């Protein structure tokens, strides 16, 4: 059976989102370039990209709902159903998996009594496996609302989700302090993070990620033999 048209936002919600959407669209020379941040904007309203949100984006940008749906279903950062306040993503790609990511994911599924891409009954935590968190040098890695929790174990990850559910303070290994998934979506839409000290706390890459750059700049002496390009013999270091 065909679906009925998506319901409209309430008038006060529509007026607020429309003002925000126009601010976003004005940043781009072509309006359709604003689609990704607009999807984050509607996600910040409902916690996921609903049919109503997609219809709103299509109307604001002069696109068809099919065009908007094609983008919203392509990127995994856009949720397609209601989710929790905290999106807990466990990397299960090769390096994280062999370092313990699979064990972490299995432990959390059992501990939270949810499967992949499912939300706890209290609406606090949505658990999902992530193909790569782009932090292999800190494996195994868990992300909560896209903030890093490095070098995790099944025990530390279990404590992490328990703290989130209980409302206890949780500090990422690096990056800005945690906020809810809806608040994160609004920041990703391009609106400033108004929390005191949050921007300054964002920081940069961790030391393990920067060691190659430091070696290239000569800021760190190599500690072992450096392997040359394929076909060339390794060059001895020091007195070898």
C-alpha positions as CSV (number, residue, x, y, z in Angstrom):
1,X,0.0,0.0,0.0
2,X,1.3,3.5,-0.8
3,X,2.2,5.7,2.2
4,X,0.1,8.7,3.1
5,X,1.8,12.1,2.8
6,X,4.1,12.8,5.6
7,X,2.5,14.9,8.4
8,X,3.6,18.5,8.7
9,X,5.6,19.9,11.6
10,X,3.5,21.9,14.1
11,X,3.4,25.5,13.2
12,X,5.8,26.7,15.9
13,X,8.3,24.0,15.1
14,X,8.0,24.7,11.3
15,X,8.7,28.4,11.9
16,X,11.8,27.8,14.0
17,X,13.2,25.2,11.6
18,X,12.5,27.4,8.6
19,X,14.5,30.3,10.1
20,X,17.4,28.0,10.9
21,X,17.2,26.4,7.4
22,X,17.3,29.8,5.7
23,X,20.4,30.6,7.7
24,X,22.1,27.4,6.6
25,X,21.1,27.8,2.9
26,X,22.5,31.3,2.7
27,X,26.0,29.9,3.4
28,X,26.1,28.1,0.0
29,X,26.2,29.5,-3.6
30,X,23.8,26.7,-4.7
31,X,20.9,25.9,-2.4
32,X,21.1,22.1,-2.9
33,X,24.6,22.1,-1.4
34,X,22.9,22.7,1.9
35,X,21.1,19.3,1.9
36,X,23.6,17.5,4.3
37,X,23.4,20.2,7.0
38,X,19.7,20.5,6.6
39,X,19.3,16.7,7.3
40,X,21.3,17.2,10.4
41,X,19.0,20.1,11.3
42,X,15.8,18.1,11.1
43,X,17.6,15.2,12.9
44,X,18.3,17.6,15.8
45,X,14.6,18.1,16.1
46,X,13.3,14.5,16.3
47,X,16.5,12.5,16.9
48,X,16.3,10.9,13.4
49,X,15.4,11.9,9.9
50,X,11.7,11.3,9.6
51,X,9.5,11.5,6.5
52,X,8.4,14.8,7.7
53,X,12.0,16.0,8.0
54,X,12.8,14.8,4.4
55,X,9.7,16.5,3.0
56,X,10.8,19.7,4.8
57,X,14.3,19.6,3.3
58,X,12.9,18.9,-0.1
59,X,10.5,21.9,0.1
60,X,13.2,24.3,1.4
61,X,15.7,23.3,-1.4
62,X,13.4,22.8,-4.3
63,X,14.2,19.1,-4.5
64,X,12.0,16.0,-4.8
65,X,11.5,13.8,-1.8
66,X,13.1,11.0,-3.8
67,X,16.3,13.1,-4.2
68,X,16.4,13.8,-0.4
69,X,15.7,10.2,0.5
70,X,18.5,9.0,-1.7
71,X,21.0,11.1,0.3
72,X,19.4,10.4,3.7
73,X,19.6,6.6,3.2
74,X,23.2,6.7,1.8
75,X,24.9,8.2,4.9
76,X,24.9,6.2,8.1
77,X,25.1,9.4,10.2
78,X,21.4,10.0,9.5
79,X,19.1,7.8,11.6
80,X,16.0,6.5,9.9
81,X,14.1,5.6,13.1
82,X,13.9,7.0,16.7
83,X,17.1,6.4,18.6
84,X,18.6,7.0,22.0
85,X,20.1,10.1,23.6
86,X,23.5,8.5,23.1
87,X,24.6,6.7,20.0
88,X,27.2,4.1,21.1
89,X,29.2,2.9,18.1
90,X,31.7,0.1,18.5
91,X,34.3,-0.3,15.8
92,X,34.3,-3.9,14.5
93,X,36.6,-3.4,11.5
94,X,39.7,-5.5,11.2
95,X,42.2,-3.9,13.6
96,X,39.7,-3.0,16.3
97,X,38.1,-6.4,16.0
98,X,41.3,-8.3,16.6
99,X,42.2,-5.9,19.4
100,X,38.9,-6.7,21.2
101,X,36.2,-4.8,19.4
102,X,34.2,-7.9,18.7
103,X,34.3,-8.8,22.3
104,X,33.2,-5.3,23.4
105,X,30.3,-5.4,20.9
106,X,29.2,-8.8,22.1
107,X,29.4,-7.8,25.8
108,X,27.4,-4.6,25.2
109,X,24.7,-6.5,23.3
110,X,24.3,-8.9,26.2
111,X,24.6,-6.2,28.9
112,X,22.1,-3.8,27.3
113,X,19.8,-6.6,26.0
114,X,19.7,-5.1,22.5
115,X,20.9,-6.1,19.0
116,X,22.7,-4.0,16.4
117,X,21.0,-0.7,15.7
118,X,18.6,-1.2,18.6
119,X,17.8,1.1,21.5
120,X,17.5,0.3,25.2
121,X,13.9,0.4,26.6
122,X,14.6,3.6,28.5
123,X,15.6,5.4,25.3
124,X,19.0,6.3,26.6
125,X,21.4,4.2,24.4
126,X,21.4,3.1,20.8
127,X,24.1,0.4,20.1
128,X,25.6,-0.1,16.6
129,X,28.7,-1.6,15.1
130,X,30.8,0.9,13.1
131,X,32.9,-0.2,10.2
132,X,35.7,2.2,11.1
133,X,36.0,5.0,13.6
134,X,39.2,6.3,11.8
135,X,41.3,5.9,15.0
136,X,43.1,2.6,14.4
137,X,46.1,3.6,16.5
138,X,43.8,3.7,19.6
139,X,42.1,0.4,18.9
140,X,39.7,-0.8,20.1
141,X,37.7,2.4,19.9
142,X,34.1,3.2,20.9
143,X,32.4,6.4,19.9
144,X,29.5,8.1,21.7
145,X,27.7,10.7,19.7
146,X,30.9,10.9,17.5
147,X,33.3,11.5,20.5
148,X,36.2,9.2,21.0
149,X,36.6,6.6,23.8
150,X,40.0,5.0,23.0
151,X,41.7,1.8,24.1
152,X,38.5,0.3,25.4
153,X,37.9,-3.1,27.0
154,X,34.6,-5.0,27.6
155,X,34.7,-3.9,31.2
156,X,35.4,-0.2,30.5
157,X,32.8,-0.1,27.8
158,X,30.2,-1.7,30.1
159,X,31.0,1.0,32.7
160,X,30.6,3.6,30.0
161,X,27.1,2.7,29.0
162,X,26.1,2.2,32.7
163,X,27.3,5.8,33.4
164,X,25.4,7.1,30.4
165,X,22.2,5.4,31.4
166,X,22.6,6.6,35.1
167,X,23.3,10.2,34.0
168,X,26.7,10.2,35.5
169,X,29.4,12.5,34.0
170,X,31.3,10.9,31.2
171,X,34.5,12.4,29.6
172,X,35.7,11.3,26.2
173,X,39.4,10.3,25.8
174,X,39.8,13.4,23.6
175,X,37.5,15.9,22.1
176,X,34.6,18.0,23.3
177,X,32.4,17.0,26.3
178,X,29.5,14.8,25.5
179,X,26.1,16.2,24.6
180,X,22.9,14.4,23.5
181,X,22.5,13.1,20.0
182,X,20.0,15.9,19.1
183,X,22.4,18.5,20.4
184,X,25.3,16.9,18.4
185,X,23.1,16.9,15.3
186,X,22.5,20.7,15.6
187,X,26.3,21.3,15.9
188,X,26.8,19.2,12.8
189,X,24.2,21.3,11.0
190,X,26.7,24.2,11.4
191,X,25.4,26.0,14.5
192,X,27.9,27.0,17.2
193,X,28.4,24.9,20.3
194,X,27.3,27.3,23.0
195,X,28.6,25.3,25.9
196,X,31.2,27.0,28.0
197,X,34.7,25.6,27.1
198,X,33.4,23.0,24.7
199,X,35.1,24.4,21.6
200,X,38.4,24.8,23.4
201,X,38.2,21.2,24.6
202,X,37.9,19.8,21.1
203,X,41.6,19.6,20.7
204,X,43.2,17.7,17.8
205,X,44.7,14.3,16.9
206,X,46.2,12.2,19.7
207,X,50.0,11.6,19.9
208,X,49.8,8.1,18.3
209,X,48.3,9.7,15.2
210,X,50.9,12.4,14.9
211,X,54.1,10.3,15.3
212,X,54.4,9.8,11.5
213,X,54.2,13.5,10.9
214,X,56.7,14.2,13.6
215,X,59.1,11.7,12.0
216,X,58.6,13.4,8.6
217,X,59.4,16.8,10.1
218,X,62.5,15.4,11.9
219,X,61.0,16.3,15.3
220,X,61.4,12.7,16.5
221,X,64.4,10.4,16.0
222,X,63.5,7.1,14.5
223,X,63.8,4.3,17.0
224,X,64.3,1.4,14.6
225,X,65.4,0.5,11.1
226,X,63.3,2.4,8.5
227,X,62.1,0.2,5.6
228,X,62.7,1.8,2.2
229,X,60.4,1.7,-0.8
230,X,59.7,-1.7,-2.3
231,X,62.7,-3.1,-4.1
232,X,65.3,-1.1,-2.1
233,X,67.3,-2.4,0.7
234,X,66.6,-1.0,4.2
235,X,69.0,1.8,5.2
236,X,71.0,1.1,8.4
237,X,70.4,3.5,11.3
238,X,73.2,4.8,13.6
239,X,76.2,2.5,13.8
240,X,74.6,-0.6,12.0
